[in-house]
Amino acid sequence: MKSSMSRREALKNIAAAAGALAVAGSVVAAPETAHVSPSDPMAAGVSYTENAASVSSAKFPQYKPGSKCSNCAQIAGKDGDTWRPCNVFGGKLVNANGWCAVYAKKA
């Protein structure tokens, strides 16, 4: 049995460990956030839809044309992104073109 490791073996082990840490770090650093599904119980409870153009003004008198998640006070994230976090859904992502009954126009 060898009592010491050659320089070549040590460098190979260090390179392998660094590669493994880089891969593990990229997996941990980029978690995927779930999109809200209209069939989710919370989403169904507030009549969330991913397409505000499909909302019936007769069924939802509070809906006004042009109202959508992207101009709601509850949405966060970067303007222009299709999927953004929403305070109503615990940070899950909503479609910027969506709408729900909790809609409140941004000031």
C-alpha positions in Angstrom: 0.0 0.0 0.0 1.3 3.5 -0.9 1.8 5.9 1.9 1.8 9.0 -0.3 0.1 10.3 -3.5 2.0 11.4 -6.6 1.7 15.0 -7.7 -0.2 13.9 -10.8 -2.8 11.9 -8.7 -3.2 14.9 -6.3 -3.8 17.3 -9.2 -6.3 14.9 -10.8 -8.2 14.6 -7.5 -8.2 18.4 -7.0 -9.5 19.0 -10.6 -12.3 16.3 -10.1 -13.3 17.9 -6.8 -13.4 21.4 -8.3 -15.5 20.2 -11.2 -18.0 18.4 -8.8 -18.3 21.6 -6.7 -18.9 23.7 -9.8 -21.7 21.4 -10.9 -23.2 21.2 -7.4 -23.1 25.0 -7.1 -24.9 25.6 -10.3 -27.7 23.2 -9.4 -28.2 24.9 -6.0 -27.9 28.4 -7.3 -30.6 28.2 -9.9 -33.8 26.8 -8.4 -36.8 26.6 -10.7 -39.9 28.4 -9.5 -43.2 26.7 -10.2 -45.8 28.4 -12.5 -49.3 28.8 -11.1 -51.8 26.4 -12.7 -55.3 27.7 -13.2 -56.5 24.3 -11.8 -54.6 24.9 -8.5 -57.1 25.3 -5.7 -55.8 28.7 -4.7 -55.8 29.9 -8.4 -59.3 28.5 -9.0 -60.5 30.3 -5.8 -59.5 33.7 -7.3 -60.5 32.7 -10.9 -56.9 33.0 -12.2 -56.5 32.6 -15.9 -53.3 32.8 -17.9 -55.0 34.9 -20.6 -56.8 38.0 -19.5 -58.4 38.4 -23.0 -60.5 35.3 -22.1 -62.1 36.9 -19.0 -65.8 37.6 -19.3 -66.9 41.0 -18.1 -70.4 39.7 -17.5 -69.1 37.0 -15.1 -66.5 39.3 -13.5 -67.8 42.9 -13.5 -64.7 44.1 -11.8 -62.6 43.1 -14.9 -61.8 46.1 -17.1 -60.2 45.6 -20.6 -56.5 46.0 -20.3 -56.3 44.6 -16.8 -53.7 41.9 -16.5 -51.1 40.6 -14.2 -48.3 42.7 -15.7 -50.0 45.9 -14.5 -51.3 44.6 -11.1 -50.0 45.8 -7.8 -49.4 42.2 -6.6 -46.8 41.3 -9.3 -43.1 41.5 -8.7 -40.1 40.7 -10.9 -38.7 42.3 -14.0 -41.0 44.2 -16.5 -41.2 42.4 -19.8 -40.7 38.8 -18.3 -43.5 36.5 -19.4 -43.6 34.7 -16.0 -43.2 36.7 -12.8 -43.6 36.2 -9.1 -47.0 37.1 -7.5 -47.6 38.0 -3.9 -51.1 36.4 -4.0 -49.6 33.0 -4.9 -46.7 32.8 -2.4 -44.0 33.7 -4.9 -45.1 31.3 -7.6 -44.9 32.6 -11.1 -48.0 33.9 -12.9 -48.3 34.7 -16.6 -47.9 38.5 -17.2 -50.9 38.3 -19.5 -53.0 36.6 -16.9 -55.7 37.9 -14.6 -57.4 37.0 -11.3 -60.2 38.5 -9.1 -57.6 39.9 -6.7 -56.4 42.3 -9.5 -55.5 45.8 -8.2 -54.1 48.3 -10.7 -50.6 49.6 -10.0 -50.5 53.1 -8.8 
